[in-house]
Amino acid sequence: MDENVNNIDQGRLPIVALIGRPNVGKSTLVNRLLGRREAIIEDRPGVTRDRVRYEAEWAGRSFALIDTGGWEPDLTGLGLKVAQSAEMAIEEADLVLMVVDATVGAMEEEMALISHIRKTRTPVLLIANKVDSAEAELLVHELWQLGLGEPIPVSALHGRGSGDLLDRVIDMLPKEILKSEVDAPRRVVLVGRPNVGKSSLLNAIAGTERALVDSVAGTTRDPIDEELEFGGEIWRFIDTAGIRKHANQASGTEYYAMLRTEAALERAEVAILVIDAAEPITDQDLRIMNMVVESGRALVIAMNKWDLVDEDRREALEREKDKELDQVEWAERINVAALTGWHRDRLAPALRRALNGWETRVPTSKLNAFLGTLIGATPPPVRGGKQPKILFATQPSTAPPRFLIFTTGFLEPSYRRFIERRLREEFGFAGAPVEVSVRVRT
């Protein structure tokens, strides 16, 4: 067996990390290598902050591609956290792509970064980016002085040399151990306003700092995928950027972050809506909650920062929950304190219950027996002088549960809500939105 195989944990894809100074084009190169626009890019430094994982494929081989924030020495505050996150990506990678702006040339910061990479003994490819023409290739030779071997010229913006780069990457990767589809982890997305503690909650679940946390609102910008062992099983958690505005009000980085949050929600199965319990529930909290419900995903609500909630705030919060969260009373609410890890152990059982409700199917015979009893006790209201008859019902799909009722006339929305409420009382569906549709037969 190839000795490289032993370097990869069973079921883990090989990891390729892109490292470099700010604004050398790492995120643009990530999008080029993926063949789609995933990483957020703007023509200014510092847009990427966390280390963000994507799954890539080339020549039949799959691997994990990690984008990182710009690395610089001697930073403080949020900049220091960004640099430390990039260093963690180097340590967990099987191959490092050191990206340099060929139009600028080698700088002192890059020499310091190379010194750090060498300490990890991780294989490195030197990528000379922004080589947009044959004339620009003359600049590449200056990068030999970095001591990382032959620079690979590419233009992430125009795609020049990207295929050759991917061929080199595949050649240098250790053998991939394929993951079993049967054991694919359940997908959980964390959503909420900026600064409510989504990244802190992810770190509490992981037991280590997987996502950048800072008091600056909007620290997270790209969705962050992490496969974690939690509650005795493997989950894939997706941390997302905080949504602070309507889609038609957002621009630039916020707009693309919102699009990626919506895409993350679409590929998830269950959402954890994180709400700051120490502050009043806002209209934006409710808009995000409705976005989850409309997406059809299972839902768990995490009332975070519970360690900051005093007795007066608890009483006010109970009133707010009764008023503002009444339309999702079926969603389980967990009080947590992400910074201390308090009650984090209650999240895994709540997620399982929500997924079970999301995937519950009611046999047609049992469903119609239930409806017969229900209609006998409480028939549909009369409309236009006629009382509609319910002929039969079926559940065409799960995840989320959808019910189709065939009738001889229109059913009032209030009666549909009545049916949904009684369905929940009878069959559960905890943590899942339920859709009741009516088809009128003439």
TORDO-764735 format. One record per residue (C-alpha): residue in three letters; x negated, y, z negated. Coordinates in pm, whole numbers, always signed. Example, Ala and Ser with C-alpha at 12.3 -4.5 7.8 and 13.67 -1.06 7.14 Angstrom:
2
SITE   resn        X        Y        Z
SITE    ALA    -1230     -450     -780
SITE    SER    -1367     -106     -714
//
This chain:
442
SITE   resn        X        Y        Z
SITE    MET       +0       +0       +0
SITE    ASP     -119     +355      +79
SITE    GLU     -256     +506     -240
SITE    ASN      -68     +830     -162
SITE    VAL     +261     +650     -219
SITE    ASN     +178     +618     -587
SITE    ASN     +150     +995     -614
SITE    ILE     +521    +1040     -551
SITE    ASP     +790     +963     -808
SITE    GLN    +1039     +702     -692
SITE    GLY    +1310     +876     -492
SITE    ARG    +1134    +1213     -465
SITE    LEU    +1065    +1388     -136
SITE    PRO     +710    +1514      -72
SITE    ILE     +681    +1882     -167
SITE    VAL     +531    +2156      +52
SITE    ALA     +484    +2494     -121
SITE    LEU     +429    +2824      +62
SITE    ILE     +202    +3057     -135
SITE    GLY      +65    +3403      -64
SITE    ARG      +64    +3773     -140
SITE    PRO     +388    +3973     -115
SITE    ASN     +514    +4052     +235
SITE    VAL     +287    +3816     +429
SITE    GLY     +598    +3650     +580
SITE    LYS     +650    +3340     +363
SITE    SER    +1030    +3352     +370
SITE    THR    +1035    +3422     +745
SITE    LEU     +810    +3119     +793
SITE    VAL    +1039    +2910     +572
SITE    ASN    +1334    +2996     +798
SITE    ARG    +1127    +2912    +1106
SITE    LEU    +1018    +2573     +968
SITE    LEU    +1374    +2492     +861
SITE    GLY    +1512    +2593    +1199
SITE    ARG    +1785    +2799    +1032
SITE    ARG    +1817    +3118     +830
SITE    GLU    +1821    +3013     +466
SITE    ALA    +1568    +3228     +280
SITE    ILE    +1655    +3595     +230
SITE    ILE    +1421    +3827     +420
SITE    GLU    +1381    +4205     +427
SITE    ASP    +1102    +4427     +552
SITE    ARG     +976    +4508     +205
SITE    PRO     +773    +4317      -53
SITE    GLY     +917    +4139     -354
SITE    VAL    +1248    +4014     -210
SITE    THR    +1177    +3650     -306
SITE    ARG    +1123    +3601     -680
SITE    ASP    +1199    +3243     -783
SITE    ARG    +1052    +2932     -632
SITE    VAL    +1334    +2817     -404
SITE    ARG    +1364    +2463     -275
SITE    TYR    +1498    +2361      +67
SITE    GLU    +1512    +2023     +240
SITE    ALA    +1336    +2016     +578
SITE    GLU    +1288    +1754     +849
SITE    TRP    +1044    +1716    +1135
SITE    ALA     +967    +1418    +1359
SITE    GLY    +1195    +1196    +1152
SITE    ARG    +1024    +1282     +822
SITE    SER    +1199    +1465     +540
SITE    PHE    +1024    +1683     +285
SITE    ALA    +1100    +1955      +33
SITE    LEU     +994    +2306     +130
SITE    ILE     +940    +2553     -157
SITE    ASP     +941    +2928      -98
SITE    THR     +778    +3139     -370
SITE    GLY     +754    +3501     -472
SITE    GLY     +446    +3703     -382
SITE    TRP     +143    +3617     -600
SITE    GLU      -77    +3895     -735
SITE    PRO     -329    +3892    -1023
SITE    ASP     -306    +4097    -1342
SITE    LEU      +68    +4161    -1332
SITE    THR     +306    +4226    -1621
SITE    GLY     +679    +4197    -1680
SITE    LEU     +891    +4049    -1402
SITE    GLY     +592    +4049    -1163
SITE    LEU     +402    +3823    -1402
SITE    LYS     +695    +3581    -1417
SITE    VAL     +711    +3572    -1036
SITE    ALA     +338    +3491    -1019
SITE    GLN     +368    +3221    -1286
SITE    SER     +659    +3064    -1097
SITE    ALA     +442    +3052     -783
SITE    GLU     +164    +2886     -983
SITE    MET     +409    +2621    -1105
SITE    ALA     +501    +2551     -741
SITE    ILE     +132    +2491     -663
SITE    GLU     +104    +2241     -947
SITE    GLU     +406    +2036     -841
SITE    ALA     +330    +2045     -466
SITE    ASP     +179    +1766     -258
SITE    LEU      +63    +2020       +1
SITE    VAL      +13    +2398      -19
SITE    LEU      +52    +2631     +278
SITE    MET     -156    +2939     +199
SITE    VAL       +1    +3216     +410
SITE    VAL     -213    +3517     +506
SITE    ASP     -123    +3822     +715
SITE    ALA     -371    +3797    +1003
SITE    THR     -320    +4162    +1095
SITE    VAL     -446    +4270     +752
SITE    GLY     -717    +4008     +702
SITE    ALA     -851    +3851     +384
SITE    MET     -806    +4055      +66
SITE    GLU     -943    +4022     -288
SITE    GLU     -605    +3901     -417
SITE    GLU     -623    +3605     -179
SITE    MET     -969    +3508     -304
SITE    ALA     -830    +3502     -660
SITE    LEU     -531    +3292     -550
SITE    ILE     -756    +3045     -367
SITE    SER     -962    +3007     -683
SITE    HIS     -646    +2911     -869
SITE    ILE     -535    +2665     -599
SITE    ARG     -873    +2489     -603
SITE    LYS     -835    +2418     -974
SITE    THR     -527    +2206     -901
SITE    ARG     -706    +2001     -630
SITE    THR     -390    +2018     -415
SITE    PRO     -450    +1985      -37
SITE    VAL     -425    +2323     +139
SITE    LEU     -357    +2444     +492
SITE    LEU     -452    +2806     +571
SITE    ILE     -176    +2974     +775
SITE    ALA     -262    +3292     +967
SITE    ASN      +77    +3454    +1013
SITE    LYS     +189    +3745    +1234
SITE    VAL      -24    +3624    +1528
SITE    ASP     +228    +3747    +1782
SITE    SER       +5    +3749    +2091
SITE    ALA     -309    +3597    +2244
SITE    GLU     -498    +3916    +2158
SITE    ALA     -400    +3882    +1791
SITE    GLU     -566    +3538    +1780
SITE    LEU     -902    +3717    +1778
SITE    LEU     -819    +3832    +1425
SITE    VAL     -781    +3474    +1302
SITE    HIS    -1155    +3399    +1308
SITE    GLU    -1215    +3646    +1024
SITE    LEU    -1015    +3417     +792
SITE    TRP    -1281    +3144     +805
SITE    GLN    -1452    +3337     +523
SITE    LEU    -1177    +3223     +283
SITE    GLY    -1334    +2877     +281
SITE    LEU    -1016    +2679     +346
SITE    GLY    -1118    +2541     +683
SITE    GLU     -972    +2630    +1021
SITE    PRO     -686    +2886    +1002
SITE    ILE     -367    +2781    +1182
SITE    PRO     -231    +3075    +1385
SITE    VAL     +148    +3117    +1382
SITE    SER     +410    +3384    +1435
SITE    ALA     +693    +3313    +1195
SITE    LEU     +897    +3590    +1354
SITE    HIS     +871    +3461    +1711
SITE    GLY     +812    +3088    +1648
SITE    ARG     +467    +3081    +1805
SITE    GLY     +267    +2780    +1677
SITE    SER     +538    +2657    +1439
SITE    GLY     +566    +2316    +1606
SITE    ASP     +190    +2257    +1581
SITE    LEU     +202    +2362    +1216
SITE    LEU     +481    +2115    +1140
SITE    ASP     +282    +1837    +1308
SITE    ARG      -14    +1914    +1080
SITE    VAL     +215    +1922     +776
SITE    ILE     +360    +1579     +856
SITE    ASP      +11    +1434     +909
SITE    MET     -103    +1555     +565
SITE    LEU     +205    +1455     +366
SITE    PRO     +201    +1143     +149
SITE    LYS     +444     +869     +243
SITE    GLU     +807     +949     +169
SITE    ILE    +1010     +713      -47
SITE    LEU    +1365     +730      +82
SITE    LYS    +1639     +819     -163
SITE    SER    +1941     +593     -189
SITE    GLU    +2265     +755      -75
SITE    VAL    +2445     +547     -337
SITE    ASP    +2249     +718     -612
SITE    ALA    +2286    +1069     -471
SITE    PRO    +2319    +1308     -765
SITE    ARG    +2638    +1503     -827
SITE    ARG    +2607    +1863     -713
SITE    VAL    +2672    +2145     -961
SITE    VAL    +2660    +2517     -877
SITE    LEU    +2626    +2793    -1137
SITE    VAL    +2814    +3110    -1042
SITE    GLY    +2892    +3438    -1213
SITE    ARG    +2815    +3809    -1233
SITE    PRO    +2454    +3929    -1259
SITE    ASN    +2289    +3895    -1599
SITE    VAL    +2550    +3668    -1758
SITE    GLY    +2283    +3402    -1819
SITE    LYS    +2309    +3156    -1526
SITE    SER    +1932    +3110    -1497
SITE    SER    +1894    +3090    -1874
SITE    LEU    +2159    +2817    -1880
SITE    LEU    +1978    +2624    -1606
SITE    ASN    +1656    +2647    -1809
SITE    ALA    +1841    +2528    -2122
SITE    ILE    +1979    +2229    -1931
SITE    ALA    +1634    +2150    -1788
SITE    GLY    +1456    +2198    -2120
SITE    THR    +1191    +2403    -1938
SITE    GLU    +1169    +2724    -1735
SITE    ARG    +1291    +2623    -1390
SITE    ALA    +1436    +2963    -1293
SITE    LEU    +1310    +3316    -1351
SITE    VAL    +1482    +3495    -1639
SITE    ASP    +1453    +3868    -1699
SITE    SER    +1663    +4144    -1851
SITE    VAL    +1676    +4306    -1505
SITE    ALA    +2016    +4228    -1353
SITE    GLY    +1994    +4045    -1018
SITE    THR    +1663    +3865    -1084
SITE    THR    +1787    +3557     -896
SITE    ARG    +1845    +3620     -524
SITE    ASP    +1817    +3284     -345
SITE    PRO    +2011    +2973     -452
SITE    ILE    +1775    +2749     -650
SITE    ASP    +1816    +2370     -622
SITE    GLU    +1687    +2154     -904
SITE    GLU    +1739    +1782     -964
SITE    LEU    +1748    +1733    -1340
SITE    GLU    +1815    +1453    -1583
SITE    PHE    +2095    +1574    -1806
SITE    GLY    +2329    +1377    -2028
SITE    GLY    +2180    +1045    -1921
SITE    GLU    +2207    +1091    -1543
SITE    ILE    +2054    +1288    -1256
SITE    TRP    +2234    +1603    -1138
SITE    ARG    +2150    +1854     -867
SITE    PHE    +2196    +2202    -1012
SITE    ILE    +2216    +2507     -786
SITE    ASP    +2151    +2841     -954
SITE    THR    +2286    +3135     -751
SITE    ALA    +2249    +3509     -732
SITE    GLY    +2493    +3711     -940
SITE    ILE    +2779    +3852     -735
SITE    ARG    +2843    +4213     -829
SITE    LYS    +3052    +4347     -539
SITE    HIS    +3315    +4264     -281
SITE    ALA    +3165    +4116      +35
SITE    ASN    +3262    +4430     +230
SITE    GLN    +3076    +4650      -23
SITE    ALA    +2751    +4454      -35
SITE    SER    +2456    +4532     +191
SITE    GLY    +2101    +4416     +253
SITE    THR    +1968    +4167       +0
SITE    GLU    +2296    +4156     -194
SITE    TYR    +2495    +4074     +120
SITE    TYR    +2275    +3780     +219
SITE    ALA    +2257    +3661     -142
SITE    MET    +2637    +3657     -148
SITE    LEU    +2653    +3454     +175
SITE    ARG    +2410    +3200      +30
SITE    THR    +2611    +3181     -291
SITE    GLU    +2923    +3103      -88
SITE    ALA    +2729    +2838     +108
SITE    ALA    +2599    +2687     -217
SITE    LEU    +2955    +2668     -346
SITE    GLU    +3063    +2488      -29
SITE    ARG    +2801    +2215      -69
SITE    ALA    +2866    +2169     -441
SITE    GLU    +3126    +1943     -600
SITE    VAL    +3177    +2122     -930
SITE    ALA    +3111    +2482    -1035
SITE    ILE    +3011    +2617    -1374
SITE    LEU    +3151    +2970    -1398
SITE    VAL    +2927    +3151    -1646
SITE    ILE    +3096    +3439    -1833
SITE    ASP    +2930    +3672    -2084
SITE    ALA    +3138    +3609    -2395
SITE    ALA    +2990    +3914    -2569
SITE    GLU    +3150    +4149    -2313
SITE    PRO    +3512    +4190    -2197
SITE    ILE    +3613    +3967    -1907
SITE    THR    +3588    +4179    -1590
SITE    ASP    +3770    +4190    -1258
SITE    GLN    +3452    +4058    -1096
SITE    ASP    +3460    +3751    -1325
SITE    LEU    +3813    +3688    -1202
SITE    ARG    +3720    +3741     -836
SITE    ILE    +3442    +3482     -866
SITE    MET    +3680    +3246    -1046
SITE    ASN    +3929    +3279     -759
SITE    MET    +3650    +3215     -510
SITE    VAL    +3580    +2882     -684
SITE    VAL    +3949    +2788     -690
SITE    GLU    +3995    +2877     -322
SITE    SER    +3691    +2667     -231
SITE    GLY    +3865    +2366     -387
SITE    ARG    +3575    +2281     -620
SITE    ALA    +3612    +2137     -969
SITE    LEU    +3555    +2398    -1240
SITE    VAL    +3405    +2424    -1588
SITE    ILE    +3387    +2763    -1761
SITE    ALA    +3082    +2834    -1978
SITE    MET    +3139    +3120    -2225
SITE    ASN    +2772    +3215    -2267
SITE    LYS    +2589    +3432    -2524
SITE    TRP    +2812    +3296    -2801
SITE    ASP    +2533    +3376    -3048
SITE    LEU    +2610    +3746    -2989
SITE    VAL    +2986    +3715    -3053
SITE    ASP    +3106    +3844    -3391
SITE    GLU    +3445    +3782    -3553
SITE    ASP    +3614    +4089    -3399
SITE    ARG    +3490    +3996    -3052
SITE    ARG    +3616    +3638    -3093
SITE    GLU    +3969    +3761    -3164
SITE    ALA    +3959    +3995    -2864
SITE    LEU    +3818    +3718    -2645
SITE    GLU    +4100    +3480    -2734
SITE    ARG    +4351    +3741    -2620
SITE    GLU    +4154    +3800    -2299
SITE    LYS    +4136    +3428    -2220
SITE    ASP    +4511    +3385    -2268
SITE    LYS    +4579    +3681    -2038
SITE    GLU    +4305    +3660    -1775
SITE    LEU    +4230    +3287    -1748
SITE    ASP    +4587    +3157    -1763
SITE    GLN    +4585    +3056    -1395
SITE    VAL    +4295    +2816    -1461
SITE    GLU    +4411    +2682    -1796
SITE    TRP    +4329    +2339    -1653
SITE    ALA    +3955    +2425    -1652
SITE    GLU    +3764    +2321    -1962
SITE    ARG    +3591    +2604    -2149
SITE    ILE    +3266    +2545    -2334
SITE    ASN    +3114    +2801    -2572
SITE    VAL    +2735    +2799    -2524
SITE    ALA    +2426    +3000    -2611
SITE    ALA    +2179    +2944    -2327
SITE    LEU    +1881    +3106    -2499
SITE    THR    +1903    +2873    -2801
SITE    GLY    +2047    +2569    -2619
SITE    TRP    +2348    +2562    -2854
SITE    HIS    +2626    +2333    -2722
SITE    ARG    +2444    +2261    -2395
SITE    ASP    +2504    +1891    -2464
SITE    ARG    +2878    +1951    -2422
SITE    LEU    +2839    +2050    -2058
SITE    ALA    +2758    +1705    -1914
SITE    PRO    +3076    +1537    -2051
SITE    ALA    +3283    +1837    -1935
SITE    LEU    +3132    +1810    -1584
SITE    ARG    +3213    +1438    -1571
SITE    ARG    +3573    +1498    -1679
SITE    ALA    +3612    +1771    -1417
SITE    LEU    +3474    +1545    -1141
SITE    ASN    +3700    +1258    -1252
SITE    GLY    +4002    +1490    -1230
SITE    TRP    +3879    +1620     -894
SITE    GLU    +3867    +1267     -752
SITE    THR    +4185    +1127     -911
SITE    ARG    +4428     +958     -671
SITE    VAL    +4789     +874     -761
SITE    PRO    +4938     +568     -585
SITE    THR    +5229     +665     -360
SITE    SER    +5474     +436     -541
SITE    LYS    +5387     +582     -880
SITE    LEU    +5399     +937     -743
SITE    ASN    +5749     +893     -599
SITE    ALA    +5878     +719     -911
SITE    PHE    +5752    +1016    -1114
SITE    LEU    +5914    +1267     -874
SITE    GLY    +6246    +1078     -882
SITE    THR    +6261    +1105    -1260
SITE    LEU    +6153    +1470    -1249
SITE    ILE    +6411    +1571     -988
SITE    GLY    +6686    +1384    -1170
SITE    ALA    +6619    +1589    -1483
SITE    THR    +6539    +1920    -1311
SITE    PRO    +6658    +1942     -949
SITE    PRO    +6524    +2210     -713
SITE    PRO    +6701    +2549     -729
SITE    VAL    +6970    +2627     -473
SITE    ARG    +6857    +2846     -182
SITE    GLY    +7099    +3007      +65
SITE    GLY    +7390    +2810      -76
SITE    LYS    +7217    +2476      -21
SITE    GLN    +7013    +2262     -254
SITE    PRO    +6705    +2113      -83
SITE    LYS    +6645    +1744     -129
SITE    ILE    +6302    +1597     -193
SITE    LEU    +6270    +1295      +35
SITE    PHE    +5931    +1158      -68
SITE    ALA    +5575    +1266     -144
SITE    THR    +5223    +1147      -76
SITE    GLN    +4870    +1241     -175
SITE    PRO    +4675    +1270     +151
SITE    SER    +4340    +1353       -8
SITE    THR    +4134    +1396     -321
SITE    ALA    +3840    +1625     -406
SITE    PRO    +4047    +1833     -466
SITE    PRO    +4381    +1653     -513
SITE    ARG    +4631    +1757     -244
SITE    PHE    +4999    +1657     -247
SITE    LEU    +5242    +1678      +44
SITE    ILE    +5617    +1679      -34
SITE    PHE    +5872    +1616     +240
SITE    THR    +6204    +1797     +184
SITE    THR    +6522    +1903     +362
SITE    GLY    +6468    +2268     +270
SITE    PHE    +6230    +2528     +136
SITE    LEU    +6107    +2486     -223
SITE    GLU    +6060    +2804     -425
SITE    PRO    +5697    +2879     -531
SITE    SER    +5808    +2867     -894
SITE    TYR    +5937    +2512     -845
SITE    ARG    +5611    +2409     -676
SITE    ARG    +5422    +2543     -976
SITE    PHE    +5662    +2347    -1199
SITE    ILE    +5583    +2028    -1006
SITE    GLU    +5209    +2097    -1030
SITE    ARG    +5234    +2153    -1405
SITE    ARG    +5425    +1828    -1457
SITE    LEU    +5180    +1640    -1230
SITE    ARG    +4897    +1757    -1454
SITE    GLU    +5087    +1654    -1767
SITE    GLU    +5150    +1308    -1623
SITE    PHE    +4826    +1227    -1436
SITE    GLY    +4559    +1461    -1571
SITE    PHE    +4350    +1635    -1302
SITE    ALA    +4151    +1810    -1574
SITE    GLY    +3904    +2059    -1427
SITE    ALA    +4044    +2037    -1073
SITE    PRO    +4259    +2271     -865
SITE    VAL    +4573    +2096     -739
SITE    GLU    +4743    +2190     -412
SITE    VAL    +5113    +2117     -360
SITE    SER    +5237    +2165       -2
SITE    VAL    +5588    +2127     +136
SITE    ARG    +5691    +2003     +480
SITE    VAL    +6056    +2065     +573
SITE    ARG    +6230    +1801     +783
SITE    THR    +6532    +1919     +977
//
